[in-house]
């Protein structure tokens, strides 16, 4: 991994942690509801900025300024890079450093009920490090590490109102808009669009495995296998979370208010 990418990832981590500290100080001094869970309130600030950075970069380089030369050939998709794809990857690396630090040292609840979020963060961090180390699958980073996080931006508001339910009656519109936006974006990007890009990623990866079997050692076997196994696990996570989102959407359409407690 290049020194510049390492420094950039550290810079993103430092930025998000600094915002977290400021948010924590504000929450601690607050006499309101957020003062009861200052770490979660602070994490909402850091994660909102992190997700917004990734979603903005991903949208820019996947939709508005895609590198068509990179997309044209399989070897380019798996072994070449662009400044944009590198930016997305080191931002993801720094963001996951922040998430892991929060989950491990500041707020255990961020690990998930069964440590599923901790596993997710470890996988995302590992993939970003491997991608930067071996310049592998950079073409896909604006999608899997960038534009996909568009659904995570409103998810911050959903989680915030889960952590601070007393604020729901005070800000009902923000809560409802956040939930609806999250559900729509999740279904589009993570249920409908994700499998399409994943299929091409697997086709490219299978060719990489064939090249390795034929003696091409440009990309280590362990790197390719780690990406494939992680993609399987992450896809399974999307499917599970997607089932919950679709269930909540169905409840909303049927007028069942129980989805608001989820």
C-alpha positions as CSV (number, residue, x, y, z in Angstrom):
1,X,0.0,0.0,0.0
2,X,1.4,3.4,-1.0
3,X,2.4,5.8,1.8
4,X,0.1,8.5,0.4
5,X,-2.9,6.2,0.6
6,X,-2.0,5.3,4.2
7,X,-1.7,8.9,5.2
8,X,-5.0,9.8,3.4
9,X,-6.8,6.9,5.2
10,X,-5.4,8.2,8.5
11,X,-6.5,11.7,7.7
12,X,-10.1,10.5,7.1
13,X,-10.0,8.6,10.4
14,X,-8.6,11.6,12.2
15,X,-11.3,13.9,10.7
16,X,-14.2,11.6,11.7
17,X,-12.8,11.0,15.2
18,X,-12.4,14.7,15.7
19,X,-16.0,15.3,14.7
20,X,-17.0,12.4,17.0
21,X,-15.2,14.1,19.9
22,X,-16.8,17.4,19.2
23,X,-20.2,15.7,19.1
24,X,-19.5,13.9,22.3
25,X,-18.6,17.1,24.1
26,X,-21.8,18.8,22.8
27,X,-23.9,15.8,23.9
28,X,-22.3,15.6,27.3
29,X,-23.0,19.3,27.9
30,X,-26.5,19.0,26.6
31,X,-29.3,18.8,29.2
32,X,-31.5,17.1,26.6
33,X,-32.1,13.5,25.6
34,X,-28.8,13.1,23.6
35,X,-26.9,13.7,26.8
36,X,-28.1,10.2,28.0
37,X,-26.1,8.5,25.3
38,X,-23.4,10.8,24.2
39,X,-21.3,8.2,22.4
40,X,-24.2,7.3,20.1
41,X,-25.1,10.9,19.5
42,X,-21.4,11.6,18.6
43,X,-21.3,8.5,16.4
44,X,-24.3,9.8,14.4
45,X,-22.2,12.9,13.5
46,X,-19.1,10.9,12.5
47,X,-21.0,8.3,10.5
48,X,-23.2,10.9,8.7
49,X,-20.1,12.7,7.5
50,X,-18.4,9.4,6.6
51,X,-21.3,8.0,4.6
52,X,-21.9,11.3,2.9
53,X,-18.2,11.4,1.7
54,X,-18.4,7.9,0.4
55,X,-21.8,8.3,-1.3
56,X,-20.7,11.6,-2.9
57,X,-17.4,10.2,-4.3
58,X,-19.1,6.9,-5.4
59,X,-21.8,8.8,-7.2
60,X,-19.3,11.1,-8.9
61,X,-17.1,8.3,-10.2
62,X,-19.7,5.6,-10.9
63,X,-22.4,7.8,-12.5
64,X,-21.1,11.2,-13.6
65,X,-17.4,10.6,-14.3
66,X,-16.9,6.9,-14.9
67,X,-13.6,5.7,-16.5
68,X,-14.9,4.0,-19.6
69,X,-11.4,2.8,-20.4
70,X,-11.2,1.0,-17.0
71,X,-14.6,-0.6,-17.6
72,X,-13.9,-1.8,-21.1
73,X,-11.6,-4.8,-20.4
74,X,-11.5,-7.4,-17.6
75,X,-7.9,-6.9,-16.7
76,X,-8.5,-3.1,-16.4
77,X,-11.4,-3.7,-14.1
78,X,-9.4,-6.0,-11.8
79,X,-5.9,-4.6,-12.0
80,X,-6.0,-0.9,-13.0
81,X,-7.0,2.1,-11.0
82,X,-8.0,5.8,-11.4
83,X,-7.5,8.7,-9.0
84,X,-11.3,8.5,-8.3
85,X,-11.3,4.8,-7.4
86,X,-8.3,5.3,-5.1
87,X,-10.0,8.2,-3.3
88,X,-13.1,6.0,-2.6
89,X,-11.0,3.2,-1.3
90,X,-8.8,5.2,1.1
91,X,-11.9,7.0,2.3
92,X,-13.6,3.6,3.0
93,X,-10.4,2.5,4.8
94,X,-10.3,5.5,7.0
95,X,-14.1,5.3,7.7
96,X,-13.9,1.7,8.7
97,X,-10.9,2.5,11.0
98,X,-13.3,5.0,12.7
99,X,-16.2,2.5,12.9
100,X,-14.0,-0.2,14.3
101,X,-12.5,2.2,16.9
102,X,-16.0,3.3,18.0
103,X,-17.3,-0.3,18.2
104,X,-14.3,-1.7,20.0
105,X,-13.4,1.1,22.4
106,X,-16.2,3.6,22.7
107,X,-19.7,2.0,22.3
108,X,-20.1,-1.8,22.4
109,X,-23.7,-1.6,21.1
110,X,-22.3,-0.5,17.7
111,X,-21.0,-4.1,17.3
112,X,-24.5,-5.3,16.6
113,X,-26.6,-7.7,18.6
114,X,-24.6,-10.7,17.4
115,X,-21.4,-8.8,16.5
116,X,-22.7,-8.7,12.9
117,X,-21.8,-5.0,12.5
118,X,-18.3,-5.7,13.8
119,X,-17.8,-8.4,11.3
120,X,-19.1,-6.1,8.5
121,X,-16.6,-3.4,9.5
122,X,-13.7,-5.9,9.6
123,X,-14.6,-7.2,6.2
124,X,-14.9,-3.7,4.7
125,X,-11.6,-2.6,6.3
126,X,-9.8,-5.7,5.1
127,X,-11.1,-5.3,1.5
128,X,-10.1,-1.7,1.4
129,X,-6.6,-2.5,2.6
130,X,-6.2,-5.4,0.2
131,X,-7.5,-3.3,-2.7
132,X,-4.9,-0.6,-2.0
133,X,-2.1,-3.0,-1.4
134,X,-2.5,-5.0,-4.6
135,X,-4.5,-2.5,-6.7
136,X,-7.2,-5.1,-7.0
137,X,-10.7,-4.5,-8.2
138,X,-10.4,-0.8,-8.1
139,X,-13.0,-0.4,-10.8
140,X,-15.7,-1.7,-8.4
141,X,-14.8,0.5,-5.5
142,X,-17.0,3.5,-6.5
143,X,-19.9,1.1,-6.5
144,X,-19.3,-1.3,-3.5
145,X,-17.6,1.3,-1.4
146,X,-19.2,4.4,-2.6
147,X,-22.6,4.9,-4.3
148,X,-24.0,2.0,-2.4
149,X,-23.7,4.2,0.8
150,X,-26.4,6.5,-0.5
151,X,-28.8,4.3,1.4
152,X,-26.7,4.7,4.6
153,X,-27.0,8.5,4.7
154,X,-30.7,8.4,5.7
155,X,-30.0,5.3,7.8
156,X,-28.1,7.5,10.2
157,X,-31.4,9.3,11.0
158,X,-33.2,6.0,11.3
159,X,-30.6,4.8,13.8
160,X,-30.6,8.1,15.6
161,X,-34.4,8.0,16.3
162,X,-34.0,4.3,17.4
163,X,-31.4,5.4,19.9
164,X,-33.4,8.5,21.0
165,X,-37.0,7.4,20.6
166,X,-38.1,10.4,22.8
167,X,-37.3,12.7,19.9
168,X,-39.6,11.0,17.4
169,X,-42.7,12.9,18.5
170,X,-40.7,16.2,18.3
171,X,-39.4,15.6,14.8
172,X,-41.9,13.2,13.1
173,X,-41.3,14.5,9.6
174,X,-37.5,14.0,9.7
175,X,-38.0,10.6,11.2
176,X,-40.5,9.5,8.5
177,X,-38.6,11.0,5.6
178,X,-35.4,9.3,6.8
179,X,-37.1,5.9,7.1
180,X,-38.8,6.2,3.7
181,X,-35.7,7.4,1.9
182,X,-33.6,4.7,3.5
183,X,-36.0,2.0,2.4
184,X,-36.3,3.2,-1.2
185,X,-32.5,3.6,-1.6
186,X,-31.8,0.3,0.0
187,X,-34.2,-1.6,-2.2
188,X,-32.8,0.0,-5.4
189,X,-29.1,-0.1,-4.7
190,X,-28.7,-3.1,-2.4
191,X,-31.4,-5.5,-3.6
192,X,-31.9,-4.7,-7.3
193,X,-28.6,-3.1,-8.4
194,X,-26.2,-5.0,-6.1
195,X,-26.7,-8.5,-7.8
196,X,-26.0,-7.0,-11.3
197,X,-22.6,-5.6,-10.4
198,X,-21.9,-8.6,-8.2
199,X,-22.4,-10.9,-11.2
200,X,-19.8,-9.0,-13.3
201,X,-17.4,-9.0,-10.3
202,X,-17.7,-12.8,-10.0
203,X,-17.1,-13.3,-13.7
204,X,-14.0,-11.1,-13.5
205,X,-12.8,-12.9,-10.4
206,X,-13.2,-16.3,-12.0
207,X,-11.0,-15.2,-14.8
208,X,-8.4,-14.0,-12.3
209,X,-8.5,-17.4,-10.6
210,X,-7.9,-19.0,-14.1
211,X,-5.0,-16.7,-14.7
212,X,-3.5,-17.6,-11.3
213,X,-3.9,-21.3,-12.0
214,X,-2.1,-20.7,-15.3
215,X,0.9,-19.2,-13.5
216,X,0.0,-15.5,-13.4
217,X,1.1,-14.2,-10.0
218,X,0.2,-10.5,-10.4
219,X,-2.6,-10.8,-7.9
220,X,-2.2,-13.2,-4.9
221,X,-4.7,-16.1,-4.7
222,X,-5.5,-15.1,-1.1
223,X,-6.5,-11.6,-2.2
224,X,-8.9,-12.9,-4.8
225,X,-10.4,-15.5,-2.5
226,X,-10.8,-13.0,0.3
227,X,-12.7,-10.7,-2.0
228,X,-15.0,-13.5,-3.2
229,X,-15.7,-14.9,0.3
230,X,-16.4,-11.4,1.6
231,X,-18.7,-10.7,-1.3
232,X,-20.7,-13.8,-0.5
233,X,-21.0,-12.9,3.2
234,X,-21.9,-9.2,2.4
235,X,-24.4,-10.3,-0.2
236,X,-26.0,-12.6,2.4
237,X,-26.2,-9.6,4.8
238,X,-27.8,-7.5,2.1
239,X,-30.4,-10.2,1.5
240,X,-31.2,-10.5,5.2
241,X,-31.4,-6.8,5.8
242,X,-33.3,-6.4,2.6
243,X,-36.0,-8.9,3.8
244,X,-36.5,-6.7,6.9
245,X,-36.7,-3.5,4.8
246,X,-39.2,-5.1,2.4
247,X,-41.3,-6.3,5.3
248,X,-41.3,-2.8,6.8
249,X,-42.3,-1.3,3.5
250,X,-45.2,-3.8,3.1
251,X,-46.4,-3.0,6.6
252,X,-46.4,0.7,5.8
253,X,-48.3,0.2,2.6
254,X,-50.9,-1.9,4.5
255,X,-51.2,0.7,7.2
256,X,-49.6,-1.4,9.9
257,X,-47.9,1.1,12.2
258,X,-45.7,-1.6,13.8
259,X,-43.0,-0.9,11.2
260,X,-42.2,2.4,13.0
261,X,-41.0,0.5,16.1
262,X,-38.5,-1.5,14.1
